[in-house]
């Protein structure tokens, strides 16, 4: 009986530990993914903004 309880507790602990690890890995992956997306969006926005400014300056110079 005692062995049965500890065996089930061991299985539960292993499952819980695995879930905890995957949960943290999931959170980390989401954060990293979000940071990656915002970093790329930031770069794209900077490039687009720069192109817009140069395009306007080019038009102003043409005028």
Biopython code that builds the backbone (N, CA, C, O; Angstrom):
import numpy as np
from Bio.PDB.StructureBuilder import StructureBuilder

atoms = [
    (1, "UNK", "N", (0.837, -1.197, 0.000)),
    (1, "UNK", "CA", (0.000, 0.000, 0.000)),
    (1, "UNK", "C", (0.875, 1.252, 0.000)),
    (1, "UNK", "O", (0.648, 2.187, -0.767)),
    (2, "UNK", "N", (1.867, 1.248, 0.865)),
    (2, "UNK", "CA", (2.772, 2.395, 0.919)),
    (2, "UNK", "C", (3.535, 2.559, -0.378)),
    (2, "UNK", "O", (3.772, 3.677, -0.837)),
    (3, "UNK", "N", (3.922, 1.424, -0.972)),
    (3, "UNK", "CA", (4.654, 1.463, -2.232)),
    (3, "UNK", "C", (3.753, 1.995, -3.349)),
    (3, "UNK", "O", (4.199, 2.749, -4.213)),
    (4, "UNK", "N", (2.480, 1.591, -3.317)),
    (4, "UNK", "CA", (1.523, 2.038, -4.317)),
    (4, "UNK", "C", (1.348, 3.555, -4.252)),
    (4, "UNK", "O", (1.328, 4.232, -5.281)),
    (5, "UNK", "N", (1.221, 4.079, -3.036)),
    (5, "UNK", "CA", (1.047, 5.514, -2.844)),
    (5, "UNK", "C", (2.274, 6.286, -3.345)),
    (5, "UNK", "O", (2.142, 7.286, -4.051)),
    (6, "UNK", "N", (3.462, 5.811, -2.973)),
    (6, "UNK", "CA", (4.665, 6.521, -3.389)),
    (6, "UNK", "C", (4.892, 6.409, -4.900)),
    (6, "UNK", "O", (5.430, 7.324, -5.523)),
    (7, "UNK", "N", (4.476, 5.280, -5.481)),
    (7, "UNK", "CA", (4.607, 5.100, -6.923)),
    (7, "UNK", "C", (3.713, 6.105, -7.650)),
    (7, "UNK", "O", (4.131, 6.742, -8.617)),
    (8, "UNK", "N", (2.469, 6.235, -7.164)),
    (8, "UNK", "CA", (1.548, 7.196, -7.770)),
    (8, "UNK", "C", (2.035, 8.623, -7.528)),
    (8, "UNK", "O", (1.933, 9.480, -8.407)),
    (9, "UNK", "N", (2.565, 8.870, -6.330)),
    (9, "UNK", "CA", (3.085, 10.200, -6.018)),
    (9, "UNK", "C", (4.283, 10.519, -6.915)),
    (9, "UNK", "O", (4.463, 11.656, -7.351)),
    (10, "UNK", "N", (5.098, 9.493, -7.182)),
    (10, "UNK", "CA", (6.265, 9.666, -8.042)),
    (10, "UNK", "C", (5.826, 10.004, -9.472)),
    (10, "UNK", "O", (6.375, 10.906, -10.104)),
    (11, "UNK", "N", (4.831, 9.267, -9.967)),
    (11, "UNK", "CA", (4.297, 9.525, -11.305)),
    (11, "UNK", "C", (3.728, 10.940, -11.374)),
    (11, "UNK", "O", (3.981, 11.680, -12.325)),
    (12, "UNK", "N", (2.953, 11.304, -10.346)),
    (12, "UNK", "CA", (2.360, 12.634, -10.305)),
    (12, "UNK", "C", (3.428, 13.715, -10.278)),
    (12, "UNK", "O", (3.308, 14.739, -10.951)),
    (13, "UNK", "N", (4.480, 13.478, -9.490)),
    (13, "UNK", "CA", (5.568, 14.448, -9.383)),
    (13, "UNK", "C", (6.281, 14.599, -10.725)),
    (13, "UNK", "O", (6.638, 15.706, -11.130)),
    (14, "UNK", "N", (6.483, 13.472, -11.409)),
    (14, "UNK", "CA", (7.140, 13.506, -12.720)),
    (14, "UNK", "C", (6.279, 14.261, -13.724)),
    (14, "UNK", "O", (6.780, 15.084, -14.491)),
    (15, "UNK", "N", (4.984, 13.978, -13.715)),
    (15, "UNK", "CA", (4.065, 14.655, -14.624)),
    (15, "UNK", "C", (4.018, 16.146, -14.321)),
    (15, "UNK", "O", (4.063, 16.978, -15.227)),
    (16, "UNK", "N", (3.925, 16.469, -13.041)),
    (16, "UNK", "CA", (3.849, 17.865, -12.628)),
    (16, "UNK", "C", (5.120, 18.595, -13.024)),
    (16, "UNK", "O", (5.080, 19.726, -13.509)),
    (17, "UNK", "N", (6.252, 17.929, -12.809)),
    (17, "UNK", "CA", (7.535, 18.526, -13.133)),
    (17, "UNK", "C", (7.629, 18.769, -14.642)),
    (17, "UNK", "O", (8.094, 19.819, -15.087)),
    (18, "UNK", "N", (7.177, 17.777, -15.419)),
    (18, "UNK", "CA", (7.190, 17.913, -16.872)),
    (18, "UNK", "C", (6.294, 19.045, -17.341)),
    (18, "UNK", "O", (6.651, 19.812, -18.235)),
    (19, "UNK", "N", (5.114, 19.138, -16.717)),
    (19, "UNK", "CA", (4.179, 20.204, -17.071)),
    (19, "UNK", "C", (4.760, 21.561, -16.704)),
    (19, "UNK", "O", (4.627, 22.527, -17.455)),
    (20, "UNK", "N", (5.402, 21.628, -15.549)),
    (20, "UNK", "CA", (6.004, 22.869, -15.087)),
    (20, "UNK", "C", (7.092, 23.317, -16.060)),
    (20, "UNK", "O", (7.181, 24.494, -16.410)),
    (21, "UNK", "N", (7.913, 22.366, -16.489)),
    (21, "UNK", "CA", (8.993, 22.677, -17.422)),
    (21, "UNK", "C", (8.431, 23.149, -18.765)),
    (21, "UNK", "O", (8.887, 24.146, -19.325)),
    (22, "UNK", "N", (7.431, 22.416, -19.274)),
    (22, "UNK", "CA", (6.871, 22.813, -20.562)),
    (22, "UNK", "C", (6.119, 24.130, -20.473)),
    (22, "UNK", "O", (6.087, 24.903, -21.431)),
    (23, "UNK", "N", (5.508, 24.384, -19.308)),
    (23, "UNK", "CA", (4.792, 25.640, -19.121)),
    (23, "UNK", "C", (5.776, 26.798, -19.165)),
    (23, "UNK", "O", (5.527, 27.812, -19.817)),
    (24, "UNK", "N", (6.908, 26.637, -18.458)),
    (24, "UNK", "CA", (7.911, 27.698, -18.452)),
    (24, "UNK", "C", (8.528, 27.849, -19.836)),
    (24, "UNK", "O", (8.785, 28.965, -20.288)),
    (25, "UNK", "N", (8.764, 26.729, -20.504)),
    (25, "UNK", "CA", (9.327, 26.770, -21.850)),
    (25, "UNK", "C", (8.345, 27.448, -22.809)),
    (25, "UNK", "O", (8.741, 28.184, -23.713)),
    (26, "UNK", "N", (7.060, 27.183, -22.587)),
    (26, "UNK", "CA", (6.020, 27.785, -23.419)),
    (26, "UNK", "C", (5.999, 29.296, -23.224)),
    (26, "UNK", "O", (5.935, 30.056, -24.191)),
    (27, "UNK", "N", (6.055, 29.727, -21.958)),
    (27, "UNK", "CA", (6.073, 31.161, -21.644)),
    (27, "UNK", "C", (7.312, 31.812, -22.265)),
    (27, "UNK", "O", (7.219, 32.872, -22.884)),
    (28, "UNK", "N", (8.461, 31.176, -22.095)),
    (28, "UNK", "CA", (9.703, 31.713, -22.635)),
    (28, "UNK", "C", (9.640, 31.814, -24.157)),
    (28, "UNK", "O", (10.083, 32.798, -24.749)),
    (29, "UNK", "N", (9.081, 30.776, -24.778)),
    (29, "UNK", "CA", (8.974, 30.762, -26.234)),
    (29, "UNK", "C", (8.046, 31.874, -26.714)),
    (29, "UNK", "O", (8.322, 32.537, -27.714)),
    (30, "UNK", "N", (6.942, 32.072, -25.990)),
    (30, "UNK", "CA", (6.001, 33.120, -26.353)),
    (30, "UNK", "C", (6.655, 34.494, -26.211)),
    (30, "UNK", "O", (6.505, 35.351, -27.082)),
    (31, "UNK", "N", (7.380, 34.699, -25.110)),
    (31, "UNK", "CA", (8.041, 35.976, -24.870)),
    (31, "UNK", "C", (9.096, 36.234, -25.941)),
    (31, "UNK", "O", (9.188, 37.334, -26.486)),
    (32, "UNK", "N", (9.889, 35.204, -26.234)),
    (32, "UNK", "CA", (10.940, 35.330, -27.233)),
    (32, "UNK", "C", (10.335, 35.607, -28.601)),
    (32, "UNK", "O", (10.828, 36.440, -29.362)),
    (33, "UNK", "N", (9.247, 34.884, -28.899)),
    (33, "UNK", "CA", (8.567, 35.056, -30.179)),
    (33, "UNK", "C", (8.010, 36.477, -30.291)),
    (33, "UNK", "O", (8.125, 37.125, -31.332)),
    (34, "UNK", "N", (7.403, 36.947, -29.195)),
    (34, "UNK", "CA", (6.858, 38.301, -29.178)),
    (34, "UNK", "C", (7.947, 39.344, -29.341)),
    (34, "UNK", "O", (7.774, 40.325, -30.064)),
    (35, "UNK", "N", (9.081, 39.127, -28.661)),
    (35, "UNK", "CA", (10.199, 40.056, -28.757)),
    (35, "UNK", "C", (10.761, 40.052, -30.175)),
    (35, "UNK", "O", (11.141, 41.094, -30.709)),
    (36, "UNK", "N", (10.809, 38.861, -30.776)),
    (36, "UNK", "CA", (11.320, 38.734, -32.130)),
    (36, "UNK", "C", (10.422, 39.476, -33.106)),
    (36, "UNK", "O", (10.896, 40.179, -33.998)),
    (37, "UNK", "N", (9.110, 39.306, -32.921)),
    (37, "UNK", "CA", (8.140, 39.969, -33.790)),
    (37, "UNK", "C", (8.232, 41.490, -33.641)),
    (37, "UNK", "O", (8.258, 42.210, -34.638)),
    (38, "UNK", "N", (8.281, 41.976, -32.403)),
    (38, "UNK", "CA", (8.344, 43.423, -32.207)),
    (38, "UNK", "C", (9.670, 43.997, -32.696)),
    (38, "UNK", "O", (9.727, 45.130, -33.174)),
    (39, "UNK", "N", (10.744, 43.199, -32.572)),
    (39, "UNK", "CA", (12.044, 43.648, -33.054)),
    (39, "UNK", "C", (12.001, 43.800, -34.572)),
    (39, "UNK", "O", (12.487, 44.790, -35.119)),
    (40, "UNK", "N", (11.413, 42.809, -35.250)),
    (40, "UNK", "CA", (11.317, 42.873, -36.704)),
    (40, "UNK", "C", (10.379, 43.990, -37.132)),
    (40, "UNK", "O", (10.639, 44.693, -38.109)),
    (41, "UNK", "N", (9.282, 44.148, -36.392)),
    (41, "UNK", "CA", (8.330, 45.211, -36.706)),
    (41, "UNK", "C", (8.983, 46.575, -36.494)),
    (41, "UNK", "O", (8.736, 47.518, -37.246)),
    (42, "UNK", "N", (9.823, 46.667, -35.457)),
    (42, "UNK", "CA", (10.528, 47.915, -35.163)),
    (42, "UNK", "C", (11.487, 48.254, -36.302)),
    (42, "UNK", "O", (11.538, 49.395, -36.762)),
    (43, "UNK", "N", (12.241, 47.261, -36.750)),
    (43, "UNK", "CA", (13.176, 47.464, -37.858)),
    (43, "UNK", "C", (12.425, 47.885, -39.122)),
    (43, "UNK", "O", (12.823, 48.817, -39.821)),
    (44, "UNK", "N", (11.321, 47.166, -39.398)),
    (44, "UNK", "CA", (10.523, 47.480, -40.582)),
    (44, "UNK", "C", (9.961, 48.892, -40.509)),
    (44, "UNK", "O", (9.954, 49.623, -41.500)),
    (45, "UNK", "N", (9.486, 49.269, -39.317)),
    (45, "UNK", "CA", (8.921, 50.603, -39.137)),
    (45, "UNK", "C", (9.994, 51.673, -39.315)),
    (45, "UNK", "O", (9.748, 52.720, -39.913)),
    (46, "UNK", "N", (11.189, 51.397, -38.787)),
    (46, "UNK", "CA", (12.289, 52.354, -38.921)),
    (46, "UNK", "C", (12.666, 52.518, -40.394)),
    (46, "UNK", "O", (12.871, 53.636, -40.867)),
    (47, "UNK", "N", (12.756, 51.400, -41.114)),
    (47, "UNK", "CA", (13.102, 51.438, -42.530)),
    (47, "UNK", "C", (12.035, 52.173, -43.324)),
    (47, "UNK", "O", (12.335, 53.004, -44.181)),
    (48, "UNK", "N", (10.775, 51.847, -43.019)),
    (48, "UNK", "CA", (9.658, 52.471, -43.727)),
    (48, "UNK", "C", (9.620, 53.961, -43.434)),
    (48, "UNK", "O", (9.406, 54.776, -44.331)),
    (49, "UNK", "N", (9.830, 54.309, -42.167)),
    (49, "UNK", "CA", (9.815, 55.710, -41.753)),
    (49, "UNK", "C", (10.945, 56.471, -42.448)),
    (49, "UNK", "O", (10.752, 57.578, -42.949)),
    (50, "UNK", "N", (12.122, 55.855, -42.465)),
    (50, "UNK", "CA", (13.267, 56.471, -43.129)),
    (50, "UNK", "C", (13.015, 56.673, -44.617)),
    (50, "UNK", "O", (13.359, 57.712, -45.180)),
    (51, "UNK", "N", (12.408, 55.665, -45.252)),
    (51, "UNK", "CA", (12.107, 55.752, -46.681)),
    (51, "UNK", "C", (11.073, 56.842, -46.937)),
    (51, "UNK", "O", (11.159, 57.572, -47.925)),
    (52, "UNK", "N", (10.103, 56.946, -46.044)),
    (52, "UNK", "CA", (9.061, 57.960, -46.167)),
    (52, "UNK", "C", (9.678, 59.354, -46.066)),
    (52, "UNK", "O", (9.344, 60.248, -46.844)),
    (53, "UNK", "N", (10.583, 59.530, -45.098)),
    (53, "UNK", "CA", (11.225, 60.828, -44.897)),
    (53, "UNK", "C", (12.078, 61.194, -46.118)),
    (53, "UNK", "O", (12.036, 62.328, -46.595)),
    (54, "UNK", "N", (12.852, 60.220, -46.619)),
    (54, "UNK", "CA", (13.694, 60.510, -47.782)),
    (54, "UNK", "C", (12.849, 60.788, -49.012)),
    (54, "UNK", "O", (13.202, 61.631, -49.837)),
    (55, "UNK", "N", (11.725, 60.075, -49.137)),
    (55, "UNK", "CA", (10.830, 60.282, -50.271)),
    (55, "UNK", "C", (10.246, 61.691, -50.213)),
    (55, "UNK", "O", (10.158, 62.374, -51.233)),
    (56, "UNK", "N", (9.846, 62.126, -49.010)),
    (56, "UNK", "CA", (9.303, 63.474, -48.834)),
    (56, "UNK", "C", (10.383, 64.521, -49.110)),
    (56, "UNK", "O", (10.140, 65.514, -49.796)),
    (57, "UNK", "N", (11.565, 64.287, -48.574)),
    (57, "UNK", "CA", (12.662, 65.229, -48.780)),
    (57, "UNK", "C", (13.012, 65.303, -50.267)),
    (57, "UNK", "O", (13.336, 66.369, -50.791)),
    (58, "UNK", "N", (12.939, 64.161, -50.928)),
    (58, "UNK", "CA", (13.217, 64.112, -52.368)),
    (58, "UNK", "C", (12.183, 64.934, -53.140)),
    (58, "UNK", "O", (12.524, 65.683, -54.055)),
    (59, "UNK", "N", (10.928, 64.780, -52.759)),
    (59, "UNK", "CA", (9.857, 65.548, -53.406)),
    (59, "UNK", "C", (10.001, 67.032, -53.122)),
    (59, "UNK", "O", (9.797, 67.861, -54.009)),
    (60, "UNK", "N", (10.357, 67.374, -51.875)),
    (60, "UNK", "CA", (10.541, 68.771, -51.501)),
    (60, "UNK", "C", (11.697, 69.368, -52.290)),
    (60, "UNK", "O", (11.623, 70.515, -52.733)),
    (61, "UNK", "N", (12.757, 68.599, -52.466)),
    (61, "UNK", "CA", (13.913, 69.074, -53.211)),
    (61, "UNK", "C", (13.550, 69.254, -54.686)),
    (61, "UNK", "O", (14.031, 70.179, -55.341)),
    (62, "UNK", "N", (12.711, 68.378, -55.197)),
    (62, "UNK", "CA", (12.268, 68.472, -56.588)),
    (62, "UNK", "C", (11.480, 69.770, -56.776)),
    (62, "UNK", "O", (11.635, 70.456, -57.787)),
    (63, "UNK", "N", (10.632, 70.102, -55.791)),
    (63, "UNK", "CA", (9.831, 71.311, -55.867)),
    (63, "UNK", "C", (10.741, 72.526, -55.719)),
    (63, "UNK", "O", (10.266, 73.661, -55.755)),
]
sb = StructureBuilder()
sb.init_structure("model")
sb.init_model(0)
sb.init_chain("A")
sb.init_seg("    ")
for serial, (resi, resn, name, xyz) in enumerate(atoms, 1):
    if name == "N":
        sb.init_residue(resn, " ", resi, " ")
    sb.init_atom(name, np.array(xyz, "f"), 0.0, 1.0, " ", f" {name:<3s}", serial, name[0])
structure = sb.get_structure()
